[in-house]
Amino acid sequence: MSRFVIKGGRPISGVHQVPGNKNAALPMLAASLLTAEPVVLSNLPLIADVCTMIDLLVELGAEVELDGARRTVRICAKRIKDTHLNKALCGKVRSSILFAGPLLARCGSAKLYPPGGDVIGRRRVDTHLDGLRRLGVSIRTGRSYLFKTTKRLEGQRILMDEASVTATENLVMAAALAKGTTLLYNAACEPHVQDLCRMINAMGGRISGIGTNLLTIEGVGSLHGTEQRVGPDYIDAGSYMVAALATGGELTVADVEPSDFEVLERPFKRLGVKWSFDREARSLRLPARQRLKTAYDLGDAIPKIEDGPWPMFPSDLMSVLIVLATQTRGTTLFFEKMFESRMYFVDHLIGMGARIVQCDPHRVVVTGPTQLHGSRVASPDIRAGMALLVAALCAKGETEILNAGSIDRGYESVEVELRRLGAGIERVSD
């Protein structure tokens, strides 16, 4: 078990190179099972969840060559020796459920265990199960999930009961090798879902409607290998942007996709944030010492920042934006619609001096600016952990953040990068 010790009050400034998107890399790793030919992924984020997915691939029999220096992995799943996933590894990562689709499409069976990951509320898998059943899969649930089909999967018209990202990815992978055409209504359309669909098309798949909530997947008999670059992680970019804004630093965020920031622009500008794009260089610049001030609605009504499925504001950035609101002049209501436990970390912020009223599990009202002070807190999940890191960076005094490993699951060498950008942060192993 490790912890972070942070001395606050130092601006986060410099150039931050955005790594590959965690939420794109994980399903792309699973999709390597759809072909017997080699798949090469570049711009891979070197984080704990990626390592766990690679370990699962090795357990299944795939040949894996990871080049950490080049952030590249080569996977060849010519022979799949087992369709039973390791229980302990499944318990480490939410994305382990993503192996169901490709294993069923390729082998006709799979045995998984309830996936792990962040505890931020109920994270149902019913949408996965319902969709796979429609494709012809028989499923037994209990302490494990047993999936089996005696024939090739058959395309169907599927109306998903929620726009689940991982369920969309699972069904897309399963349908890619199914007989006939699958129509996915109410599909998730996040950038990382789009990346997966483009990867499958590059492997010989036939997916149309990419970027919309209606995906048409024409099944093919087989897929071939491919080389794909994982797109930039806009959640990582947004997190470091907030760290710079909260501490008054000047930051350039390199290797971004400008279209990803269309969704982020309005909530950030609600808090008075200004930035500029260099589209040719694919970079975003934040000026130093911005005067953050809440932009009220018509009639000086308190504004609301709410999340939702893409193209709504992403839930993964709600936690850090709440911290930024503590350093912003004015009052803002945050409405977290997706996960009923994501907001519980605000108790730590209140303990650090933040003026926050938690209305219910989904809504908090934040009034700023507030001088936060150092404290001893624990990271409950990836995004809340990063939010607490940001709070510690702008707090007066020293802060200890326990359970640093949870942050490692989503942010690569976070203390090294923050220290390079000017933070006073150390990792301590207990």
Secondary structure in CASP SS format (residue, H / E / C, confidence):
PFRMAT SS
TARGET T0000
AUTHOR 0000-0000-0000
METHOD secondary structure of the structure
MODEL  1
M C 1.00
S E 1.00
R E 1.00
F E 1.00
V E 1.00
I E 1.00
K E 1.00
G C 1.00
G C 1.00
R C 1.00
P C 1.00
I C 1.00
S C 1.00
G E 1.00
V E 1.00
H E 1.00
Q E 1.00
V C 1.00
P C 1.00
G E 1.00
N C 1.00
K H 1.00
N H 1.00
A H 1.00
A H 1.00
L H 1.00
P H 1.00
M H 1.00
L H 1.00
A H 1.00
A H 1.00
S H 1.00
L H 1.00
L H 1.00
T C 1.00
A C 1.00
E C 1.00
P C 1.00
V E 1.00
V E 1.00
L E 1.00
S E 1.00
N C 1.00
L C 1.00
P C 1.00
L C 1.00
I C 1.00
A H 1.00
D H 1.00
V H 1.00
C H 1.00
T H 1.00
M H 1.00
I H 1.00
D H 1.00
L H 1.00
L H 1.00
V H 1.00
E H 1.00
L H 1.00
G C 1.00
A C 1.00
E E 1.00
V E 1.00
E E 1.00
L E 1.00
D E 1.00
G C 1.00
A C 1.00
R C 1.00
R C 1.00
T E 1.00
V E 1.00
R E 1.00
I E 1.00
C E 1.00
A C 1.00
K C 1.00
R C 1.00
I C 1.00
K C 1.00
D C 1.00
T C 1.00
H E 1.00
L C 1.00
N C 1.00
K H 1.00
A H 1.00
L H 1.00
C H 1.00
G C 1.00
K C 1.00
V C 1.00
R H 1.00
S H 1.00
S H 1.00
I H 1.00
L H 1.00
F H 1.00
A H 1.00
G H 1.00
P H 1.00
L H 1.00
L H 1.00
A H 1.00
R H 1.00
C H 1.00
G C 1.00
S E 1.00
A E 1.00
K E 1.00
L E 1.00
Y C 1.00
P C 1.00
P C 1.00
G C 1.00
G C 1.00
D C 1.00
V C 1.00
I C 1.00
G C 1.00
R C 1.00
R C 1.00
R C 1.00
V C 1.00
D H 1.00
T H 1.00
H H 1.00
L H 1.00
D H 1.00
G H 1.00
L H 1.00
R H 1.00
R H 1.00
L C 1.00
G C 1.00
V C 1.00
S E 1.00
I E 1.00
R E 1.00
T E 1.00
G C 1.00
R C 1.00
S C 1.00
Y E 1.00
L E 1.00
F E 1.00
K E 1.00
T C 1.00
T C 1.00
K C 1.00
R C 1.00
L C 1.00
E E 1.00
G C 1.00
Q C 1.00
R E 1.00
I E 1.00
L E 1.00
M C 1.00
D C 1.00
E C 1.00
A C 1.00
S C 1.00
V H 1.00
T H 1.00
A H 1.00
T H 1.00
E H 1.00
N H 1.00
L H 1.00
V H 1.00
M H 1.00
A H 1.00
A H 1.00
A H 1.00
L C 1.00
A C 1.00
K E 1.00
G C 1.00
T E 1.00
T E 1.00
L E 1.00
L E 1.00
Y E 1.00
N C 1.00
A C 1.00
A C 1.00
C C 1.00
E C 1.00
P H 1.00
H H 1.00
V H 1.00
Q H 1.00
D H 1.00
L H 1.00
C H 1.00
R H 1.00
M H 1.00
I H 1.00
N H 1.00
A H 1.00
M C 1.00
G C 1.00
G C 1.00
R E 1.00
I E 1.00
S E 1.00
G C 1.00
I C 1.00
G C 1.00
T C 1.00
N C 1.00
L E 1.00
L E 1.00
T E 1.00
I E 1.00
E E 1.00
G C 1.00
V C 1.00
G C 1.00
S C 1.00
L C 1.00
H C 1.00
G C 1.00
T E 1.00
E E 1.00
Q E 1.00
R E 1.00
V C 1.00
G C 1.00
P E 1.00
D C 1.00
Y H 1.00
I H 1.00
D H 1.00
A H 1.00
G H 1.00
S H 1.00
Y H 1.00
M H 1.00
V H 1.00
A H 1.00
A H 1.00
L H 1.00
A H 1.00
T H 1.00
G C 1.00
G C 1.00
E C 1.00
L E 1.00
T E 1.00
V E 1.00
A E 1.00
D C 1.00
V C 1.00
E C 1.00
P H 1.00
S H 1.00
D H 1.00
F H 1.00
E H 1.00
V H 1.00
L H 1.00
E H 1.00
R H 1.00
P H 1.00
F H 1.00
K H 1.00
R H 1.00
L C 1.00
G C 1.00
V C 1.00
K C 1.00
W C 1.00
S E 1.00
F E 1.00
D E 1.00
R C 1.00
E C 1.00
A C 1.00
R C 1.00
S E 1.00
L E 1.00
R E 1.00
L E 1.00
P C 1.00
A C 1.00
R C 1.00
Q C 1.00
R C 1.00
L C 1.00
K E 1.00
T C 1.00
A C 1.00
Y C 1.00
D E 1.00
L C 1.00
G C 1.00
D C 1.00
A E 1.00
I C 1.00
P C 1.00
K E 1.00
I E 1.00
E E 1.00
D E 1.00
G C 1.00
P C 1.00
W C 1.00
P C 1.00
M C 1.00
F E 1.00
P C 1.00
S H 1.00
D H 1.00
L H 1.00
M H 1.00
S H 1.00
V H 1.00
L H 1.00
I H 1.00
V H 1.00
L H 1.00
A H 1.00
T C 1.00
Q C 1.00
T C 1.00
R E 1.00
G E 1.00
T E 1.00
T E 1.00
L E 1.00
F E 1.00
F E 1.00
E C 1.00
K C 1.00
M C 1.00
F C 1.00
E C 1.00
S C 1.00
R H 1.00
M H 1.00
Y H 1.00
F H 1.00
V H 1.00
D H 1.00
H H 1.00
L H 1.00
I H 1.00
G H 1.00
M C 1.00
G C 1.00
A C 1.00
R E 1.00
I E 1.00
V E 1.00
Q E 1.00
C E 1.00
D E 1.00
P C 1.00
H C 1.00
R E 1.00
V E 1.00
V E 1.00
V E 1.00
T E 1.00
G E 1.00
P C 1.00
T C 1.00
Q C 1.00
L C 1.00
H E 1.00
G C 1.00
S C 1.00
R E 1.00
V E 1.00
A E 1.00
S C 1.00
P C 1.00
D C 1.00
I H 1.00
R H 1.00
A H 1.00
G H 1.00
M H 1.00
A H 1.00
L H 1.00
L H 1.00
V H 1.00
A H 1.00
A H 1.00
L H 1.00
C H 1.00
A C 1.00
K E 1.00
G C 1.00
E E 1.00
T E 1.00
E E 1.00
I E 1.00
L E 1.00
N C 1.00
A C 1.00
G H 1.00
S H 1.00
I H 1.00
D H 1.00
R C 1.00
G C 1.00
Y C 1.00
E C 1.00
S C 1.00
V H 1.00
E H 1.00
V H 1.00
E H 1.00
L H 1.00
R H 1.00
R H 1.00
L C 1.00
G C 1.00
A C 1.00
G E 1.00
I E 1.00
E E 1.00
R E 1.00
V E 1.00
S E 1.00
D C 1.00
END
